[in-house]
């Protein structure tokens, strides 16, 4: 099994955390989609990471599809509940966290344009998504130990990767001060080997 992605991609990180929690061995191939000679489009027509190459050479892409495949591939540490109601709750948390991450990516991409070409309106629009998502996550987490249910699962992984990417790319938001319950969750997740070993260093 081969995973194609980048160390700083939050979606790649989500997949790597799941692989670690499921104890699935894989080869990590670093390939940035924006690089001149990237082979990512050869595997994913959308030109995005992560891409998982499974044993029959099928390319599985989009982190949500990949993690669902991985959770069904091994019985170890089930991360997506079988019960329909609980499963939807977990996937709803994942959608919220991924949507917040999408907004962070949009801001980072916009700020990489020349200053005179940046749209302050677009940045404000994306910032609003982040603010609402963080507030919703904090309110729903409340005083609970985990995002959904009594045990660690995919919802916590998605939220943890989102918060980690916020720290990496937009540290000025300082969400831990505004949402101490999310900060406590992030601290607890950071102690897990799967999160500790995939923590991205600040790089392009």
PEBEL-V797813 format. One record per residue. N is the residue number from 1. RES is the residue in three letters. PSI is psi as a letter, one per 30 degrees, with the letter a starting at -180 (999 if undefined). OMEGA is omega in whole degrees, 0 to 359 (none if undefined). BURIAL is + if it has 9 or more other ideal C-beta (glycine too) atoms within 8 Angstrom, else -. Layout:
# PEBEL-V797813
N:RES:PSI:OMEGA:BURIAL, N:RES:PSI:OMEGA:BURIAL
This chain:
# PEBEL-V797813
1:UNK:k:185:+, 2:UNK:k:176:-, 3:UNK:k:179:+, 4:UNK:k:181:+, 5:UNK:a:178:+, 6:UNK:l:182:+, 7:UNK:f:183:+, 8:UNK:f:179:+, 9:UNK:k:180:+, 10:UNK:f:180:+, 11:UNK:e:173:+, 12:UNK:e:180:+, 13:UNK:e:179:+, 14:UNK:e:179:+, 15:UNK:e:180:+, 16:UNK:e:178:+, 17:UNK:e:178:+, 18:UNK:e:178:+, 19:UNK:e:180:+, 20:UNK:e:180:+, 21:UNK:e:179:+, 22:UNK:f:179:+, 23:UNK:h:179:-, 24:UNK:k:179:+, 25:UNK:k:182:-, 26:UNK:l:174:+, 27:UNK:k:180:-, 28:UNK:j:180:-, 29:UNK:j:181:-, 30:UNK:k:181:-, 31:UNK:j:181:+, 32:UNK:k:182:+, 33:UNK:f:182:+, 34:UNK:f:181:-, 35:UNK:l:186:-, 36:UNK:e:184:-, 37:UNK:g:180:-, 38:UNK:k:177:+, 39:UNK:g:181:-, 40:UNK:e:180:+, 41:UNK:f:177:+, 42:UNK:f:182:-, 43:UNK:e:180:+, 44:UNK:j:181:+, 45:UNK:f:180:-, 46:UNK:f:177:-, 47:UNK:h:182:-, 48:UNK:l:172:+, 49:UNK:l:7:+, 50:UNK:l:171:+, 51:UNK:k:177:+, 52:UNK:k:176:+, 53:UNK:j:183:+, 54:UNK:l:192:+, 55:UNK:f:178:-, 56:UNK:g:178:-, 57:UNK:g:173:-, 58:UNK:k:177:-, 59:UNK:k:177:+, 60:UNK:k:181:+, 61:UNK:l:191:+, 62:UNK:k:187:-, 63:UNK:e:181:+, 64:UNK:e:178:+, 65:UNK:e:181:+, 66:UNK:e:184:+, 67:UNK:e:176:+, 68:UNK:e:177:+, 69:UNK:e:182:+, 70:UNK:e:182:+, 71:UNK:f:179:+, 72:UNK:f:184:-, 73:UNK:f:181:-, 74:UNK:k:179:-, 75:UNK:f:182:-, 76:UNK:k:171:-, 77:UNK:i:179:-, 78:UNK:k:186:+, 79:UNK:f:178:+, 80:UNK:j:184:+, 81:UNK:l:176:+, 82:UNK:e:180:-, 83:UNK:k:187:-, 84:UNK:e:183:-, 85:UNK:e:180:-, 86:UNK:e:179:+, 87:UNK:e:179:+, 88:UNK:e:177:-, 89:UNK:e:180:+, 90:UNK:e:180:+, 91:UNK:f:176:+, 92:UNK:e:175:-, 93:UNK:e:180:+, 94:UNK:e:180:+, 95:UNK:e:179:-, 96:UNK:e:180:+, 97:UNK:e:179:+, 98:UNK:e:178:+, 99:UNK:e:176:+, 100:UNK:e:178:+, 101:UNK:e:177:+, 102:UNK:e:181:+, 103:UNK:e:176:+, 104:UNK:e:179:+, 105:UNK:e:181:+, 106:UNK:e:179:+, 107:UNK:e:180:+, 108:UNK:e:180:+, 109:UNK:e:180:-, 110:UNK:e:182:+, 111:UNK:f:176:-, 112:UNK:f:175:-, 113:UNK:l:175:-, 114:UNK:k:188:-, 115:UNK:e:183:-, 116:UNK:f:180:-, 117:UNK:f:180:-, 118:UNK:k:179:+, 119:UNK:j:179:-, 120:UNK:e:178:-, 121:UNK:e:179:-, 122:UNK:e:179:+, 123:UNK:e:179:+, 124:UNK:e:179:-, 125:UNK:e:179:-, 126:UNK:e:178:+, 127:UNK:e:177:+, 128:UNK:e:177:-, 129:UNK:e:180:+, 130:UNK:e:181:+, 131:UNK:e:181:-, 132:UNK:e:180:-, 133:UNK:e:179:+, 134:UNK:e:179:+, 135:UNK:e:180:+, 136:UNK:e:179:+, 137:UNK:e:180:+, 138:UNK:e:181:+, 139:UNK:e:181:-, 140:UNK:e:177:-, 141:UNK:e:180:+, 142:UNK:b:182:-, 143:UNK:g:182:-, 144:UNK:l:178:-, 145:UNK:e:182:-, 146:UNK:l:186:+, 147:UNK:e:185:+, 148:UNK:j:180:+, 149:UNK:a:186:+, 150:UNK:f:185:-, 151:UNK:l:175:-, 152:UNK:k:178:-, 153:UNK:a:184:+, 154:UNK:e:180:+, 155:UNK:e:179:+, 156:UNK:e:178:+, 157:UNK:e:181:+, 158:UNK:e:180:+, 159:UNK:e:180:+, 160:UNK:e:178:+, 161:UNK:e:177:+, 162:UNK:e:181:+, 163:UNK:e:178:+, 164:UNK:e:180:+, 165:UNK:e:175:+, 166:UNK:e:178:+, 167:UNK:e:183:-, 168:UNK:e:190:+, 169:UNK:e:182:+, 170:UNK:i:183:+, 171:UNK:f:181:-, 172:UNK:f:179:-, 173:UNK:e:177:-, 174:UNK:h:181:-, 175:UNK:f:181:+, 176:UNK:e:179:+, 177:UNK:e:182:-, 178:UNK:e:186:-, 179:UNK:i:184:+, 180:UNK:f:179:-, 181:UNK:e:174:+, 182:UNK:e:178:+, 183:UNK:e:178:+, 184:UNK:e:177:-, 185:UNK:e:181:+, 186:UNK:e:179:+, 187:UNK:e:179:-, 188:UNK:e:179:-, 189:UNK:e:182:+, 190:UNK:f:180:+, 191:UNK:f:179:-, 192:UNK:k:179:+, 193:UNK:e:182:-, 194:UNK:e:178:+, 195:UNK:e:181:+, 196:UNK:e:184:+, 197:UNK:f:181:-, 198:UNK:g:181:+, 199:UNK:k:183:-, 200:UNK:k:171:+, 201:UNK:l:181:-, 202:UNK:j:180:-, 203:UNK:l:182:-, 204:UNK:999:none:-
